[in-house]
Amino acid sequence: MNQGVMGLLVLGRKPGESVVINSDIVIKVIKSDDGGLRLAFNAPLESRIVRGELLMNKKN
């Protein structure tokens, strides 16, 4: 696998559907309203999960 190479995957998901990353992180759509989305993350405790806007504020 190429180190440092990233790609963008765009998926459509409905409430109740999920995405699995590396077989141990599950992201499930639990609610979808007019432009709003609620996600549930099931991941190992050592996984760092941070909202993107917090990382963007840190860079500025």
PQR file of N, CA, C, O and H, with PARSE charges and radii, in Angstrom:
ATOM      1  N   MET A   1       0.837  -1.192   0.000 -0.4000 1.5000
ATOM      2  CA  MET A   1       0.000   0.000   0.000 -0.0000 2.0000
ATOM      3  C   MET A   1       0.875   1.246   0.000  0.5500 1.7000
ATOM      4  O   MET A   1       1.882   1.295   0.706 -0.5500 1.4000
ATOM      5  N   ASN A   2       0.503   2.247  -0.779 -0.4000 1.5000
ATOM      6  CA  ASN A   2       1.279   3.481  -0.865 -0.0000 2.0000
ATOM      7  C   ASN A   2       1.104   4.327   0.378  0.5500 1.7000
ATOM      8  O   ASN A   2      -0.022   4.658   0.752 -0.5500 1.4000
ATOM      9  H   ASN A   2      -0.316   2.207  -1.352  0.4000 1.0000
ATOM     10  N   GLN A   3       2.191   4.677   1.015 -0.4000 1.5000
ATOM     11  CA  GLN A   3       2.142   5.536   2.193 -0.0000 2.0000
ATOM     12  C   GLN A   3       1.899   6.973   1.754  0.5500 1.7000
ATOM     13  O   GLN A   3       2.496   7.432   0.780 -0.5500 1.4000
ATOM     14  H   GLN A   3       3.105   4.408   0.711  0.4000 1.0000
ATOM     15  N   GLY A   4       1.024   7.693   2.465 -0.4000 1.5000
ATOM     16  CA  GLY A   4       0.796   9.099   2.180 -0.0000 2.0000
ATOM     17  C   GLY A   4      -0.167   9.371   1.038  0.5500 1.7000
ATOM     18  O   GLY A   4      -0.466  10.533   0.764 -0.5500 1.4000
ATOM     19  H   GLY A   4       0.539   7.321   3.256  0.4000 1.0000
ATOM     20  N   VAL A   5      -0.664   8.341   0.361 -0.4000 1.5000
ATOM     21  CA  VAL A   5      -1.599   8.540  -0.732 -0.0000 2.0000
ATOM     22  C   VAL A   5      -3.015   8.410  -0.184  0.5500 1.7000
ATOM     23  O   VAL A   5      -3.361   7.410   0.446 -0.5500 1.4000
ATOM     24  H   VAL A   5      -0.421   7.397   0.584  0.4000 1.0000
ATOM     25  N   MET A   6      -3.821   9.426  -0.431 -0.4000 1.5000
ATOM     26  CA  MET A   6      -5.198   9.406   0.056 -0.0000 2.0000
ATOM     27  C   MET A   6      -6.153   9.521  -1.113  0.5500 1.7000
ATOM     28  O   MET A   6      -5.827  10.108  -2.144 -0.5500 1.4000
ATOM     29  H   MET A   6      -3.540  10.238  -0.942  0.4000 1.0000
ATOM     30  N   GLY A   7      -7.325   8.960  -0.943 -0.4000 1.5000
ATOM     31  CA  GLY A   7      -8.358   9.054  -1.949 -0.0000 2.0000
ATOM     32  C   GLY A   7      -9.646   9.516  -1.297  0.5500 1.7000
ATOM     33  O   GLY A   7      -9.767   9.536  -0.072 -0.5500 1.4000
ATOM     34  H   GLY A   7      -7.590   8.483  -0.105  0.4000 1.0000
ATOM     35  N   LEU A   8     -10.588   9.881  -2.116 -0.4000 1.5000
ATOM     36  CA  LEU A   8     -11.879  10.331  -1.622 -0.0000 2.0000
ATOM     37  C   LEU A   8     -12.938   9.378  -2.134  0.5500 1.7000
ATOM     38  O   LEU A   8     -13.090   9.179  -3.339 -0.5500 1.4000
ATOM     39  H   LEU A   8     -10.489   9.865  -3.111  0.4000 1.0000
ATOM     40  N   LEU A   9     -13.671   8.787  -1.193 -0.4000 1.5000
ATOM     41  CA  LEU A   9     -14.762   7.888  -1.529 -0.0000 2.0000
ATOM     42  C   LEU A   9     -16.052   8.564  -1.105  0.5500 1.7000
ATOM     43  O   LEU A   9     -16.199   8.945   0.057 -0.5500 1.4000
ATOM     44  H   LEU A   9     -13.548   8.948  -0.214  0.4000 1.0000
ATOM     45  N   VAL A  10     -16.983   8.718  -2.025 -0.4000 1.5000
ATOM     46  CA  VAL A  10     -18.266   9.342  -1.724 -0.0000 2.0000
ATOM     47  C   VAL A  10     -19.339   8.267  -1.797  0.5500 1.7000
ATOM     48  O   VAL A  10     -19.488   7.593  -2.815 -0.5500 1.4000
ATOM     49  H   VAL A  10     -16.863   8.408  -2.969  0.4000 1.0000
ATOM     50  N   LEU A  11     -20.088   8.112  -0.703 -0.4000 1.5000
ATOM     51  CA  LEU A  11     -21.126   7.093  -0.631 -0.0000 2.0000
ATOM     52  C   LEU A  11     -22.456   7.724  -0.252  0.5500 1.7000
ATOM     53  O   LEU A  11     -22.491   8.715   0.477 -0.5500 1.4000
ATOM     54  H   LEU A  11     -19.967   8.660   0.124  0.4000 1.0000
ATOM     55  N   GLY A  12     -23.517   7.171  -0.727 -0.4000 1.5000
ATOM     56  CA  GLY A  12     -24.845   7.538  -0.265 -0.0000 2.0000
ATOM     57  C   GLY A  12     -25.290   6.499   0.748  0.5500 1.7000
ATOM     58  O   GLY A  12     -25.232   5.303   0.464 -0.5500 1.4000
ATOM     59  H   GLY A  12     -23.489   6.366  -1.319  0.4000 1.0000
ATOM     60  N   ARG A  13     -25.726   6.921   1.902 -0.4000 1.5000
ATOM     61  CA  ARG A  13     -26.189   6.016   2.944 -0.0000 2.0000
ATOM     62  C   ARG A  13     -27.509   6.512   3.491  0.5500 1.7000
ATOM     63  O   ARG A  13     -27.746   7.718   3.561 -0.5500 1.4000
ATOM     64  H   ARG A  13     -25.773   7.893   2.132  0.4000 1.0000
ATOM     65  N   LYS A  14     -28.370   5.586   3.878 -0.4000 1.5000
ATOM     66  CA  LYS A  14     -29.667   5.907   4.459 -0.0000 2.0000
ATOM     67  C   LYS A  14     -29.616   5.566   5.946  0.5500 1.7000
ATOM     68  O   LYS A  14     -28.755   4.797   6.373 -0.5500 1.4000
ATOM     69  H   LYS A  14     -28.178   4.606   3.821  0.4000 1.0000
ATOM     70  N   PRO A  15     -30.531   6.131   6.743 -0.5600 1.5000
ATOM     71  CA  PRO A  15     -30.573   5.758   8.161  0.2800 2.0000
ATOM     72  C   PRO A  15     -30.639   4.241   8.328  0.5500 1.7000
ATOM     73  O   PRO A  15     -31.411   3.555   7.659 -0.5500 1.4000
ATOM     74  N   GLY A  16     -29.808   3.743   9.238 -0.4000 1.5000
ATOM     75  CA  GLY A  16     -29.716   2.308   9.473 -0.0000 2.0000
ATOM     76  C   GLY A  16     -28.587   1.651   8.706  0.5500 1.7000
ATOM     77  O   GLY A  16     -28.186   0.536   9.042 -0.5500 1.4000
ATOM     78  H   GLY A  16     -29.181   4.301   9.781  0.4000 1.0000
ATOM     79  N   GLU A  17     -28.062   2.316   7.679 -0.4000 1.5000
ATOM     80  CA  GLU A  17     -26.955   1.766   6.904 -0.0000 2.0000
ATOM     81  C   GLU A  17     -25.631   2.235   7.506  0.5500 1.7000
ATOM     82  O   GLU A  17     -25.582   3.230   8.229 -0.5500 1.4000
ATOM     83  H   GLU A  17     -28.387   3.222   7.407  0.4000 1.0000
ATOM     84  N   SER A  18     -24.562   1.503   7.197 -0.4000 1.5000
ATOM     85  CA  SER A  18     -23.275   1.820   7.800 -0.0000 2.0000
ATOM     86  C   SER A  18     -22.134   1.674   6.814  0.5500 1.7000
ATOM     87  O   SER A  18     -22.307   1.194   5.694 -0.5500 1.4000
ATOM     88  H   SER A  18     -24.602   0.695   6.610  0.4000 1.0000
ATOM     89  N   VAL A  19     -20.961   2.101   7.261 -0.4000 1.5000
ATOM     90  CA  VAL A  19     -19.703   1.958   6.533 -0.0000 2.0000
ATOM     91  C   VAL A  19     -18.710   1.362   7.527  0.5500 1.7000
ATOM     92  O   VAL A  19     -18.682   1.765   8.690 -0.5500 1.4000
ATOM     93  H   VAL A  19     -20.820   2.490   8.172  0.4000 1.0000
ATOM     94  N   VAL A  20     -17.898   0.408   7.081 -0.4000 1.5000
ATOM     95  CA  VAL A  20     -16.904  -0.220   7.945 -0.0000 2.0000
ATOM     96  C   VAL A  20     -15.513   0.130   7.431  0.5500 1.7000
ATOM     97  O   VAL A  20     -15.234   0.025   6.236 -0.5500 1.4000
ATOM     98  H   VAL A  20     -17.920   0.081   6.136  0.4000 1.0000
ATOM     99  N   ILE A  21     -14.640   0.549   8.353 -0.4000 1.5000
ATOM    100  CA  ILE A  21     -13.267   0.920   8.013 -0.0000 2.0000
ATOM    101  C   ILE A  21     -12.322  -0.032   8.743  0.5500 1.7000
ATOM    102  O   ILE A  21     -12.397  -0.168   9.964 -0.5500 1.4000
ATOM    103  H   ILE A  21     -14.866   0.635   9.323  0.4000 1.0000
ATOM    104  N   ASN A  22     -11.445  -0.681   8.007 -0.4000 1.5000
ATOM    105  CA  ASN A  22     -10.449  -1.608   8.571 -0.0000 2.0000
ATOM    106  C   ASN A  22     -11.060  -2.669   9.475  0.5500 1.7000
ATOM    107  O   ASN A  22     -10.403  -3.122  10.412 -0.5500 1.4000
ATOM    108  H   ASN A  22     -11.385  -0.571   7.015  0.4000 1.0000
ATOM    109  N   SER A  23     -12.252  -3.063   9.230 -0.4000 1.5000
ATOM    110  CA  SER A  23     -12.987  -4.122   9.935 -0.0000 2.0000
ATOM    111  C   SER A  23     -13.219  -3.876  11.422  0.5500 1.7000
ATOM    112  O   SER A  23     -13.843  -4.709  12.080 -0.5500 1.4000
ATOM    113  H   SER A  23     -12.786  -2.696   8.469  0.4000 1.0000
ATOM    114  N   ASP A  24     -12.735  -2.751  11.979 -0.4000 1.5000
ATOM    115  CA  ASP A  24     -12.962  -2.515  13.405 -0.0000 2.0000
ATOM    116  C   ASP A  24     -13.583  -1.151  13.721  0.5500 1.7000
ATOM    117  O   ASP A  24     -13.814  -0.831  14.887 -0.5500 1.4000
ATOM    118  H   ASP A  24     -12.229  -2.075  11.444  0.4000 1.0000
ATOM    119  N   ILE A  25     -13.851  -0.356  12.699 -0.4000 1.5000
ATOM    120  CA  ILE A  25     -14.519   0.931  12.890 -0.0000 2.0000
ATOM    121  C   ILE A  25     -15.797   0.918  12.064  0.5500 1.7000
ATOM    122  O   ILE A  25     -15.759   0.740  10.846 -0.5500 1.4000
ATOM    123  H   ILE A  25     -13.664  -0.616  11.751  0.4000 1.0000
ATOM    124  N   VAL A  26     -16.929   1.108  12.736 -0.4000 1.5000
ATOM    125  CA  VAL A  26     -18.218   1.118  12.057 -0.0000 2.0000
ATOM    126  C   VAL A  26     -18.837   2.503  12.233  0.5500 1.7000
ATOM    127  O   VAL A  26     -18.968   2.998  13.353 -0.5500 1.4000
ATOM    128  H   VAL A  26     -16.960   1.252  13.725  0.4000 1.0000
ATOM    129  N   ILE A  27     -19.212   3.116  11.127 -0.4000 1.5000
ATOM    130  CA  ILE A  27     -19.892   4.411  11.142 -0.0000 2.0000
ATOM    131  C   ILE A  27     -21.293   4.175  10.611  0.5500 1.7000
ATOM    132  O   ILE A  27     -21.475   3.745   9.471 -0.5500 1.4000
ATOM    133  H   ILE A  27     -19.106   2.714  10.217  0.4000 1.0000
ATOM    134  N   LYS A  28     -22.286   4.461  11.450 -0.4000 1.5000
ATOM    135  CA  LYS A  28     -23.678   4.175  11.098 -0.0000 2.0000
ATOM    136  C   LYS A  28     -24.485   5.465  11.048  0.5500 1.7000
ATOM    137  O   LYS A  28     -24.386   6.305  11.942 -0.5500 1.4000
ATOM    138  H   LYS A  28     -22.139   4.810  12.375  0.4000 1.0000
ATOM    139  N   VAL A  29     -25.281   5.615   9.996 -0.4000 1.5000
ATOM    140  CA  VAL A  29     -26.196   6.756   9.894 -0.0000 2.0000
ATOM    141  C   VAL A  29     -27.395   6.441  10.778  0.5500 1.7000
ATOM    142  O   VAL A  29     -28.079   5.440  10.565 -0.5500 1.4000
ATOM    143  H   VAL A  29     -25.361   4.933   9.269  0.4000 1.0000
ATOM    144  N   ILE A  30     -27.653   7.294  11.772 -0.4000 1.5000
ATOM    145  CA  ILE A  30     -28.786   7.030  12.653 -0.0000 2.0000
ATOM    146  C   ILE A  30     -29.950   7.969  12.397  0.5500 1.7000
ATOM    147  O   ILE A  30     -31.080   7.678  12.789 -0.5500 1.4000
ATOM    148  H   ILE A  30     -27.097   8.107  11.944  0.4000 1.0000
ATOM    149  N   LYS A  31     -29.685   9.099  11.739 -0.4000 1.5000
ATOM    150  CA  LYS A  31     -30.762  10.037  11.430 -0.0000 2.0000
ATOM    151  C   LYS A  31     -30.326  10.939  10.286  0.5500 1.7000
ATOM    152  O   LYS A  31     -29.169  11.353  10.215 -0.5500 1.4000
ATOM    153  H   LYS A  31     -28.767   9.335  11.420  0.4000 1.0000
ATOM    154  N   SER A  32     -31.252  11.236   9.400 -0.4000 1.5000
ATOM    155  CA  SER A  32     -30.981  12.118   8.281 -0.0000 2.0000
ATOM    156  C   SER A  32     -32.179  13.030   8.081  0.5500 1.7000
ATOM    157  O   SER A  32     -33.271  12.568   7.750 -0.5500 1.4000
ATOM    158  H   SER A  32     -32.192  10.899   9.458  0.4000 1.0000
ATOM    159  N   ASP A  33     -31.975  14.323   8.282 -0.4000 1.5000
ATOM    160  CA  ASP A  33     -33.025  15.322   8.096 -0.0000 2.0000
ATOM    161  C   ASP A  33     -32.596  16.309   7.028  0.5500 1.7000
ATOM    162  O   ASP A  33     -31.527  16.160   6.437 -0.5500 1.4000
ATOM    163  H   ASP A  33     -31.088  14.699   8.551  0.4000 1.0000
ATOM    164  N   ASP A  34     -33.405  17.295   6.782 -0.4000 1.5000
ATOM    165  CA  ASP A  34     -33.151  18.323   5.766 -0.0000 2.0000
ATOM    166  C   ASP A  34     -31.725  18.871   5.842  0.5500 1.7000
ATOM    167  O   ASP A  34     -31.490  19.905   6.468 -0.5500 1.4000
ATOM    168  H   ASP A  34     -34.274  17.416   7.263  0.4000 1.0000
ATOM    169  N   GLY A  35     -30.794  18.193   5.220 -0.4000 1.5000
ATOM    170  CA  GLY A  35     -29.412  18.653   5.193 -0.0000 2.0000
ATOM    171  C   GLY A  35     -28.623  18.303   6.435  0.5500 1.7000
ATOM    172  O   GLY A  35     -27.413  18.526   6.469 -0.5500 1.4000
ATOM    173  H   GLY A  35     -30.986  17.353   4.712  0.4000 1.0000
ATOM    174  N   GLY A  36     -29.267  17.760   7.458 -0.4000 1.5000
ATOM    175  CA  GLY A  36     -28.574  17.375   8.685 -0.0000 2.0000
ATOM    176  C   GLY A  36     -28.372  15.871   8.739  0.5500 1.7000
ATOM    177  O   GLY A  36     -29.151  15.108   8.168 -0.5500 1.4000
ATOM    178  H   GLY A  36     -30.250  17.579   7.430  0.4000 1.0000
ATOM    179  N   LEU A  37     -27.327  15.456   9.425 -0.4000 1.5000
ATOM    180  CA  LEU A  37     -26.994  14.047   9.485 -0.0000 2.0000
ATOM    181  C   LEU A  37     -26.469  13.721  10.876  0.5500 1.7000
ATOM    182  O   LEU A  37     -25.662  14.472  11.423 -0.5500 1.4000
ATOM    183  H   LEU A  37     -26.694  16.076   9.889  0.4000 1.0000
ATOM    184  N   ARG A  38     -26.915  12.611  11.454 -0.4000 1.5000
ATOM    185  CA  ARG A  38     -26.393  12.157  12.742 -0.0000 2.0000
ATOM    186  C   ARG A  38     -25.737  10.807  12.525  0.5500 1.7000
ATOM    187  O   ARG A  38     -26.331   9.889  11.959 -0.5500 1.4000
ATOM    188  H   ARG A  38     -27.570  12.000  11.009  0.4000 1.0000
ATOM    189  N   LEU A  39     -24.499  10.708  12.987 -0.4000 1.5000
ATOM    190  CA  LEU A  39     -23.716   9.500  12.812 -0.0000 2.0000
ATOM    191  C   LEU A  39     -23.381   8.885  14.159  0.5500 1.7000
ATOM    192  O   LEU A  39     -23.213   9.594  15.151 -0.5500 1.4000
ATOM    193  H   LEU A  39     -24.017  11.454  13.446  0.4000 1.0000
ATOM    194  N   ALA A  40     -23.284   7.564  14.190 -0.4000 1.5000
ATOM    195  CA  ALA A  40     -22.827   6.842  15.374 -0.0000 2.0000
ATOM    196  C   ALA A  40     -21.528   6.132  15.012  0.5500 1.7000
ATOM    197  O   ALA A  40     -21.443   5.467  13.979 -0.5500 1.4000
ATOM    198  H   ALA A  40     -23.420   6.988  13.384  0.4000 1.0000
ATOM    199  N   PHE A  41     -20.524   6.277  15.860 -0.4000 1.5000
ATOM    200  CA  PHE A  41     -19.214   5.674  15.618 -0.0000 2.0000
ATOM    201  C   PHE A  41     -18.976   4.572  16.632  0.5500 1.7000
ATOM    202  O   PHE A  41     -19.107   4.789  17.837 -0.5500 1.4000
ATOM    203  H   PHE A  41     -20.592   6.817  16.699  0.4000 1.0000
ATOM    204  N   ASN A  42     -18.625   3.388  16.146 -0.4000 1.5000
ATOM    205  CA  ASN A  42     -18.239   2.277  16.999 -0.0000 2.0000
ATOM    206  C   ASN A  42     -16.796   1.960  16.630  0.5500 1.7000
ATOM    207  O   ASN A  42     -16.518   1.421  15.558 -0.5500 1.4000
ATOM    208  H   ASN A  42     -18.519   3.211  15.168  0.4000 1.0000
ATOM    209  N   ALA A  43     -15.869   2.307  17.547 -0.4000 1.5000
ATOM    210  CA  ALA A  43     -14.452   2.172  17.247 -0.0000 2.0000
ATOM    211  C   ALA A  43     -13.698   1.786  18.511  0.5500 1.7000
ATOM    212  O   ALA A  43     -14.176   2.030  19.619 -0.5500 1.4000
ATOM    213  H   ALA A  43     -16.094   2.744  18.417  0.4000 1.0000
ATOM    214  N   PRO A  44     -12.520   1.184  18.353 -0.5600 1.5000
ATOM    215  CA  PRO A  44     -11.698   0.877  19.524  0.2800 2.0000
ATOM    216  C   PRO A  44     -11.404   2.152  20.316  0.5500 1.7000
ATOM    217  O   PRO A  44     -11.305   3.236  19.741 -0.5500 1.4000
ATOM    218  N   LEU A  45     -11.267   2.018  21.636 -0.4000 1.5000
ATOM    219  CA  LEU A  45     -11.035   3.186  22.488 -0.0000 2.0000
ATOM    220  C   LEU A  45      -9.773   3.958  22.104  0.5500 1.7000
ATOM    221  O   LEU A  45      -9.712   5.171  22.304 -0.5500 1.4000
ATOM    222  H   LEU A  45     -11.348   1.137  22.103  0.4000 1.0000
ATOM    223  N   GLU A  46      -8.771   3.279  21.558 -0.4000 1.5000
ATOM    224  CA  GLU A  46      -7.533   3.966  21.193 -0.0000 2.0000
ATOM    225  C   GLU A  46      -7.656   4.768  19.884  0.5500 1.7000
ATOM    226  O   GLU A  46      -6.739   5.510  19.530 -0.5500 1.4000
ATOM    227  H   GLU A  46      -8.820   2.293  21.395  0.4000 1.0000
ATOM    228  N   SER A  47      -8.770   4.626  19.174 -0.4000 1.5000
ATOM    229  CA  SER A  47      -8.993   5.386  17.942 -0.0000 2.0000
ATOM    230  C   SER A  47      -9.307   6.839  18.283  0.5500 1.7000
ATOM    231  O   SER A  47     -10.131   7.116  19.154 -0.5500 1.4000
ATOM    232  H   SER A  47      -9.515   4.024  19.461  0.4000 1.0000
ATOM    233  N   ARG A  48      -8.658   7.745  17.604 -0.4000 1.5000
ATOM    234  CA  ARG A  48      -8.896   9.170  17.801 -0.0000 2.0000
ATOM    235  C   ARG A  48      -9.943   9.622  16.786  0.5500 1.7000
ATOM    236  O   ARG A  48      -9.727   9.515  15.578 -0.5500 1.4000
ATOM    237  H   ARG A  48      -7.989   7.520  16.896  0.4000 1.0000
ATOM    238  N   ILE A  49     -11.069  10.121  17.271 -0.4000 1.5000
ATOM    239  CA  ILE A  49     -12.132  10.618  16.401 -0.0000 2.0000
ATOM    240  C   ILE A  49     -12.354  12.081  16.745  0.5500 1.7000
ATOM    241  O   ILE A  49     -12.718  12.412  17.873 -0.5500 1.4000
ATOM    242  H   ILE A  49     -11.244  10.207  18.252  0.4000 1.0000
ATOM    243  N   VAL A  50     -12.132  12.960  15.766 -0.4000 1.5000
ATOM    244  CA  VAL A  50     -12.220  14.403  15.985 -0.0000 2.0000
ATOM    245  C   VAL A  50     -13.044  15.013  14.858  0.5500 1.7000
ATOM    246  O   VAL A  50     -12.894  14.633  13.696 -0.5500 1.4000
ATOM    247  H   VAL A  50     -11.836  12.692  14.849  0.4000 1.0000
ATOM    248  N   ARG A  51     -13.919  15.964  15.205 -0.4000 1.5000
ATOM    249  CA  ARG A  51     -14.679  16.681  14.173 -0.0000 2.0000
ATOM    250  C   ARG A  51     -13.707  17.487  13.311  0.5500 1.7000
ATOM    251  O   ARG A  51     -12.777  18.114  13.818 -0.5500 1.4000
ATOM    252  H   ARG A  51     -14.041  16.272  16.149  0.4000 1.0000
ATOM    253  N   GLY A  52     -13.939  17.458  12.007 -0.4000 1.5000
ATOM    254  CA  GLY A  52     -13.046  18.109  11.052 -0.0000 2.0000
ATOM    255  C   GLY A  52     -12.849  19.593  11.310  0.5500 1.7000
ATOM    256  O   GLY A  52     -11.741  20.105  11.151 -0.5500 1.4000
ATOM    257  H   GLY A  52     -14.695  16.949  11.595  0.4000 1.0000
ATOM    258  N   GLU A  53     -13.922  20.301  11.712 -0.4000 1.5000
ATOM    259  CA  GLU A  53     -13.779  21.738  11.913 -0.0000 2.0000
ATOM    260  C   GLU A  53     -12.842  22.058  13.075  0.5500 1.7000
ATOM    261  O   GLU A  53     -12.236  23.129  13.092 -0.5500 1.4000
ATOM    262  H   GLU A  53     -14.822  19.885  11.842  0.4000 1.0000
ATOM    263  N   LEU A  54     -12.710  21.163  14.036 -0.4000 1.5000
ATOM    264  CA  LEU A  54     -11.770  21.390  15.132 -0.0000 2.0000
ATOM    265  C   LEU A  54     -10.326  21.302  14.643  0.5500 1.7000
ATOM    266  O   LEU A  54      -9.465  22.056  15.098 -0.5500 1.4000
ATOM    267  H   LEU A  54     -13.202  20.292  14.023  0.4000 1.0000
ATOM    268  N   LEU A  55     -10.065  20.383  13.718 -0.4000 1.5000
ATOM    269  CA  LEU A  55      -8.734  20.293  13.145 -0.0000 2.0000
ATOM    270  C   LEU A  55      -8.418  21.492  12.273  0.5500 1.7000
ATOM    271  O   LEU A  55      -7.287  21.979  12.274 -0.5500 1.4000
ATOM    272  H   LEU A  55     -10.765  19.772  13.348  0.4000 1.0000
ATOM    273  N   MET A  56      -9.406  21.977  11.524 -0.4000 1.5000
ATOM    274  CA  MET A  56      -9.197  23.137  10.660 -0.0000 2.0000
ATOM    275  C   MET A  56      -8.898  24.381  11.499  0.5500 1.7000
ATOM    276  O   MET A  56      -8.041  25.180  11.121 -0.5500 1.4000
ATOM    277  H   MET A  56     -10.325  21.581  11.522  0.4000 1.0000
ATOM    278  N   ASN A  57      -9.593  24.561  12.638 -0.4000 1.5000
ATOM    279  CA  ASN A  57      -9.330  25.699  13.518 -0.0000 2.0000
ATOM    280  C   ASN A  57      -7.947  25.637  14.114  0.5500 1.7000
ATOM    281  O   ASN A  57      -7.321  26.671  14.345 -0.5500 1.4000
ATOM    282  H   ASN A  57     -10.290  23.912  12.945  0.4000 1.0000
ATOM    283  N   LYS A  58      -7.459  24.435  14.365 -0.4000 1.5000
ATOM    284  CA  LYS A  58      -6.129  24.254  14.936 -0.0000 2.0000
ATOM    285  C   LYS A  58      -5.029  24.684  13.967  0.5500 1.7000
ATOM    286  O   LYS A  58      -3.984  25.179  14.387 -0.5500 1.4000
ATOM    287  H   LYS A  58      -7.967  23.594  14.177  0.4000 1.0000
ATOM    288  N   LYS A  59      -5.273  24.491  12.652 -0.4000 1.5000
ATOM    289  CA  LYS A  59      -4.289  24.853  11.623 -0.0000 2.0000
ATOM    290  C   LYS A  59      -4.191  26.350  11.424  0.5500 1.7000
ATOM    291  O   LYS A  59      -3.140  26.855  11.029 -0.5500 1.4000
ATOM    292  H   LYS A  59      -6.123  24.089  12.311  0.4000 1.0000
ATOM    293  N   ASN A  60      -5.296  27.086  11.697 -0.4000 1.5000
ATOM    294  CA  ASN A  60      -5.321  28.537  11.469 -0.0000 2.0000
ATOM    295  C   ASN A  60      -4.734  29.294  12.624  0.5500 1.7000
ATOM    296  O   ASN A  60      -4.679  30.524  12.593 -0.5500 1.4000
ATOM    297  H   ASN A  60      -6.150  26.676  12.018  0.4000 1.0000
TER
END
